[in-house]
Amino acid sequence: MKYIKKPYKLFETPEYMMTFETFLNENTTHINPRNTNLSDDFDFINDLIFDNKITKPKLLWFKSKNKIGLTTFNYGKGGVKEIKISNYYNITRVQYLGVLAHEMVHAYIEEYNIIDNNSHGRVFKRILNTLNNKQDLFVIYPREDAAYFPVSDKVKKEIGVLLFRVDNDISGIFINKKLINDADALSDFIYNLKEYIRKNPLNIFNRNKSVEIDFYKCDDPELSKFKLKTKLILSGLQFFTITDDILGKIKSGELLKIMKIK
């Protein structure tokens, strides 16, 4: 099928345009991986906003509740190895396109050897904002983690949340019930974190004016999607983006304590 580069007249046949209007219905239409063609959608986004500059990698579905999308690279060989989209969530077509486009930004940066300060750094955000301004059919999300997407699981599960407030940015670590109730484990973690900051002046925390940790106990079902840590050690910590919606759900729980690190 031939695409044309006009935001509201995407395809040559008006019959398909009517289908596409339904295809982008954010409120009622959710993707079904069995009849969603990753290859065709990659081509559509590549044409719409990337001017067909991205070489198509291997495109796959995977079952992950922590990452809604994932791009892996051919290390040492250059280029992108594969892009994977999670089939764990009941996301809409619009959300799905935004996730796929996010991964394609990673692919674009890798293919053209663009240097950035981190995986979602200044250059990544500048490209993302440019592409979001180029079209208004879908939104490319700034992060690909699960914080942006709803779950259907209604089972309540008590968990702990460590909210890291680094200046004006908030991220979080989610821990299991046993760990949030273990005062000694939390104290050891804070001690080790302070020692790490003291001994490593170039670490990310020392680049900021203030660091604070809020300790919460929560049971909102929306928080059950996050991967829970069973041990609090500095190596291998996975920080999640905390959106305003998720922050509200966390704050509806019990605040155990607030601790200023610096």
VEXBAPA-989032 format. One line per field, with one value per residue (C-alpha): chain; residue number from 1; x, y, z. Coordinates in Angstrom, 2 decimals, m for minus. Each point is the difference from the previous one (the first is absolute). Example, Ala and Ser with C-alpha at 12.3 -4.5 7.8 and 13.67 -1.06 7.14 Angstrom:
# VEXBAPA-989032
c c(A, A)
k c(1, 2)
u c(12.30, 1.37)
v c(m4.50, 3.44)
w c(7.80, m0.66)
# end
This chain:
# VEXBAPA-989032
c c(A, A, A, A, A, A, A, A, A, A, A, A, A, A, A, A, A, A, A, A, A, A, A, A, A, A, A, A, A, A, A, A, A, A, A, A, A, A, A, A, A, A, A, A, A, A, A, A, A, A, A, A, A, A, A, A, A, A, A, A, A, A, A, A, A, A, A, A, A, A, A, A, A, A, A, A, A, A, A, A, A, A, A, A, A, A, A, A, A, A, A, A, A, A, A, A, A, A, A, A, A, A, A, A, A, A, A, A, A, A, A, A, A, A, A, A, A, A, A, A, A, A, A, A, A, A, A, A, A, A, A, A, A, A, A, A, A, A, A, A, A, A, A, A, A, A, A, A, A, A, A, A, A, A, A, A, A, A, A, A, A, A, A, A, A, A, A, A, A, A, A, A, A, A, A, A, A, A, A, A, A, A, A, A, A, A, A, A, A, A, A, A, A, A, A, A, A, A, A, A, A, A, A, A, A, A, A, A, A, A, A, A, A, A, A, A, A, A, A, A, A, A, A, A, A, A, A, A, A, A, A, A, A, A, A, A, A, A, A, A, A, A, A, A, A, A, A, A, A, A, A, A, A, A, A, A, A, A, A, A, A, A)
k c(1, 2, 3, 4, 5, 6, 7, 8, 9, 10, 11, 12, 13, 14, 15, 16, 17, 18, 19, 20, 21, 22, 23, 24, 25, 26, 27, 28, 29, 30, 31, 32, 33, 34, 35, 36, 37, 38, 39, 40, 41, 42, 43, 44, 45, 46, 47, 48, 49, 50, 51, 52, 53, 54, 55, 56, 57, 58, 59, 60, 61, 62, 63, 64, 65, 66, 67, 68, 69, 70, 71, 72, 73, 74, 75, 76, 77, 78, 79, 80, 81, 82, 83, 84, 85, 86, 87, 88, 89, 90, 91, 92, 93, 94, 95, 96, 97, 98, 99, 100, 101, 102, 103, 104, 105, 106, 107, 108, 109, 110, 111, 112, 113, 114, 115, 116, 117, 118, 119, 120, 121, 122, 123, 124, 125, 126, 127, 128, 129, 130, 131, 132, 133, 134, 135, 136, 137, 138, 139, 140, 141, 142, 143, 144, 145, 146, 147, 148, 149, 150, 151, 152, 153, 154, 155, 156, 157, 158, 159, 160, 161, 162, 163, 164, 165, 166, 167, 168, 169, 170, 171, 172, 173, 174, 175, 176, 177, 178, 179, 180, 181, 182, 183, 184, 185, 186, 187, 188, 189, 190, 191, 192, 193, 194, 195, 196, 197, 198, 199, 200, 201, 202, 203, 204, 205, 206, 207, 208, 209, 210, 211, 212, 213, 214, 215, 216, 217, 218, 219, 220, 221, 222, 223, 224, 225, 226, 227, 228, 229, 230, 231, 232, 233, 234, 235, 236, 237, 238, 239, 240, 241, 242, 243, 244, 245, 246, 247, 248, 249, 250, 251, 252, 253, 254, 255, 256, 257, 258, 259, 260, 261, 262)
u c(0.00, 1.38, 0.13, m0.04, 1.46, m2.99, m1.14, m3.74, 0.07, 2.29, m1.06, m1.03, m3.27, m2.84, m1.36, 3.11, m0.20, m3.36, 1.52, 2.91, m2.34, m1.24, 3.55, 0.93, m3.04, 1.70, m3.09, m1.35, 2.63, 2.67, 2.65, m0.12, 3.55, m1.39, m1.34, 2.39, 2.72, 3.17, 1.73, m2.74, m0.26, 3.78, m0.19, m2.87, 1.88, 3.27, m1.70, m2.11, 2.65, 3.43, 0.00, 0.80, 3.48, m0.10, 1.10, m2.61, 1.28, m1.58, m3.41, m1.42, m2.61, 1.13, m1.77, 1.36, m1.84, 3.01, 0.88, m2.68, 2.65, 3.64, 2.68, 3.16, 3.10, 2.60, 2.85, 3.28, m1.77, m2.08, m3.70, m3.06, m0.48, m3.69, m2.93, m2.43, m3.42, m1.64, m3.33, m0.63, m2.14, m3.37, 1.28, m1.82, 1.17, 1.08, 2.03, 1.53, 1.12, 1.57, 1.93, 1.20, 1.05, 1.93, 2.00, 0.59, 1.56, 2.52, 0.55, 0.53, 2.57, 1.87, m0.03, 1.41, 2.50, m1.46, 1.68, m2.24, 0.68, m2.20, m2.63, m2.74, 2.27, m0.10, 0.34, m2.64, m2.48, 0.71, m0.66, m3.13, m1.41, 0.71, m1.80, m2.97, m0.35, 0.18, m3.31, m2.94, m1.24, 1.72, 2.39, 3.50, 0.55, 3.22, 0.55, m0.96, m0.54, m3.32, m0.84, m1.87, m2.40, m2.97, m0.46, m3.17, 1.08, m2.32, 1.74, 1.32, 3.50, 1.79, 3.34, 2.58, 1.14, 3.18, m0.54, 3.26, m0.36, 3.09, m0.50, m3.25, 0.11, m1.77, 0.75, m0.84, 1.07, m2.73, 0.69, m1.94, m2.08, 2.58, 2.71, m2.04, m0.72, 3.67, 1.36, 3.52, 0.19, m1.17, 2.48, 2.84, m0.98, m0.02, 3.38, 1.53, m1.50, 1.47, 3.40, m0.20, m0.79, 2.82, 2.63, m1.02, m0.14, m0.84, m3.11, m3.39, m1.20, 2.92, m0.82, m3.23, m0.76, m2.38, m0.87, m2.92, m1.61, m3.64, m0.98, m3.57, m2.11, m2.72, m2.58, m1.39, m0.46, 1.56, 3.33, 0.01, 1.48, 3.40, 2.79, 0.58, 3.47, 0.60, 3.39, 1.06, 3.54, 1.56, 1.00, m2.74, m2.65, m2.79, m1.50, m3.42, m1.45, m2.64, m2.80, m2.47, m2.60, 2.30, 1.18, m3.61, m0.51, 3.19, m0.96, m3.39, 1.93, 1.70, 3.04, 2.46, 2.79, 1.87, 3.77, 2.28, 3.22, 1.58)
v c(0.00, 3.40, 2.75, 3.73, 2.55, 2.10, m0.07, m0.41, m1.73, m2.87, m2.47, 0.23, m1.92, 1.75, m3.43, m0.60, 3.49, m0.92, m3.15, 2.00, 2.35, m3.03, m1.28, 3.11, 0.04, 0.45, m0.57, m3.28, m1.87, m2.14, m1.89, m3.74, m1.24, m2.83, 2.38, 2.94, 0.14, 1.40, 0.17, 2.06, 2.34, 0.47, 0.98, 2.41, 1.82, m0.08, 1.77, 2.38, 1.52, m1.49, 0.54, m3.72, 0.43, m2.97, m3.45, m2.53, m2.34, m3.21, 0.82, m2.18, m0.22, m0.94, m0.46, 2.56, 1.99, 2.19, 1.26, 0.83, 0.21, m1.01, 0.63, m2.11, 0.75, m1.90, 0.91, 0.18, m0.27, 3.17, 0.43, m1.39, m3.72, m0.03, 2.01, m1.75, 1.17, m1.48, m1.79, 0.06, 3.15, 0.81, 3.13, 1.96, 0.38, 3.57, m1.06, m2.89, 2.28, 2.36, m2.88, m1.30, 3.51, 0.38, m3.12, 1.30, 3.16, m2.29, m1.78, 3.29, 1.21, m3.30, m0.28, 3.49, m0.22, 3.01, 0.70, 0.65, 0.33, m3.04, m2.25, 2.59, 3.00, 3.52, m1.01, m2.74, 2.45, 2.63, m2.51, m1.27, 3.51, 0.79, m3.14, 0.60, 3.48, m1.45, m1.86, m0.24, m3.53, m1.47, 1.00, m1.41, m0.66, 1.24, m3.33, m3.56, m1.37, m1.17, 3.20, 1.43, m2.91, m1.38, m3.57, m2.05, m2.02, 0.87, m2.04, 2.24, m0.73, 1.89, 1.27, 2.58, 2.97, 2.00, 3.35, 1.66, 3.78, 1.29, 3.76, 0.21, m3.53, m2.95, m3.67, m3.07, m3.44, m2.52, m2.60, m2.94, m0.01, m1.84, 2.49, 3.17, m1.34, m0.81, 3.10, m1.43, m0.66, 3.54, 1.51, m2.03, 1.18, 3.65, m0.39, m1.62, 2.68, 2.80, m1.70, m0.39, 3.70, 0.99, m2.17, 0.65, 3.77, m0.44, m2.13, 1.18, 1.06, 2.34, 1.81, 1.25, 2.47, m2.20, m3.67, m1.23, m3.41, m0.47, m3.43, m1.13, m3.08, m0.39, m2.50, 1.67, m2.68, 2.30, m0.34, m3.79, 0.19, 1.16, m2.47, m0.29, m0.12, m2.72, 1.44, 3.61, 0.22, 2.81, m2.15, m0.85, 2.38, 0.65, 3.48, 0.60, 3.23, 1.38, 1.73, 2.32, m2.78, m2.55, 2.57, 0.57, m3.73, m0.25, 2.96, m1.59, m2.62, 0.31, 2.28, m1.76, 2.59, 2.66, 0.06, 2.69, m1.45, 3.35)
w c(0.00, m0.97, 2.62, m0.65, 2.38, 1.01, 3.64, m0.64, m3.40, 0.74, m2.63, m3.62, 0.38, 1.87, 0.98, 2.09, 1.49, 1.55, 1.44, 1.30, 1.88, 1.92, 0.25, 1.97, 2.28, 3.36, 2.13, m1.38, m1.99, 1.65, m1.86, m0.46, m0.68, m2.12, m2.62, 0.51, m2.65, 1.55, m3.36, m1.67, 2.98, 0.03, m3.69, 0.70, 2.80, m1.92, m2.92, 2.10, 2.25, m0.77, m3.79, m0.43, 1.46, 2.39, m1.14, 1.10, 2.73, 1.22, 1.53, 2.78, 2.74, 3.51, 3.34, 2.43, 2.65, 0.77, m3.47, m2.53, m2.71, m0.39, m2.62, m0.11, m2.01, m2.00, 2.31, m1.87, m3.36, 0.02, m0.60, 1.76, 0.57, 0.92, 1.32, 2.36, 1.17, 3.09, m0.41, 3.76, 0.02, m1.56, m1.71, m2.68, m3.58, 0.70, 3.05, m1.92, m2.84, 2.52, 1.57, m3.37, m1.05, 3.28, m0.79, m3.52, 1.45, 1.74, m3.31, m1.83, 2.56, m0.16, m3.80, m0.50, 2.89, 1.81, 3.33, 3.02, 3.74, 0.81, m1.58, 0.54, 0.03, m1.38, m3.65, 0.33, 1.54, m2.67, m2.78, 1.76, 0.39, m3.65, m1.16, 2.31, m1.51, m3.50, 0.32, 2.39, m0.66, 3.05, 2.80, 0.27, 3.70, 1.64, 1.74, m0.93, 3.49, 1.40, 1.89, m2.98, m0.55, 1.94, 1.19, 0.31, 3.05, 2.92, 2.68, 2.76, 1.16, 2.73, m1.22, 0.97, m2.06, 0.41, m1.69, m0.97, m0.31, m1.77, m0.27, m2.02, m1.45, 1.63, m0.62, 2.03, 1.14, 0.80, 2.70, 1.39, 3.18, 2.06, m0.86, 0.64, 3.51, 0.64, 1.78, 0.22, m3.75, m0.80, 2.45, m1.52, m3.46, 1.04, 1.71, m3.08, m2.24, 2.12, m0.05, m3.75, m0.44, 2.37, m1.67, m3.63, m0.63, m3.69, 0.58, m1.24, 3.46, 0.57, m3.23, 1.55, 2.77, 1.97, 0.37, 2.13, 0.42, 0.98, 1.32, m0.76, 0.60, m2.69, m1.25, m3.15, m2.73, m2.61, 1.80, m0.29, m3.50, 1.20, 0.58, 3.74, 1.48, 2.55, 1.02, 0.34, m1.27, m2.01, m2.96, m2.45, 1.33, m2.48, 0.24, m1.53, m1.32, 2.37, m1.89, 1.72, m0.09, 1.61, 2.53, 1.07, 0.51, 2.05, 2.17, 0.70, 1.96, 3.38, 0.25, 2.30, 0.10, m1.96, m0.06, m1.47, m1.39, m0.87)
# end
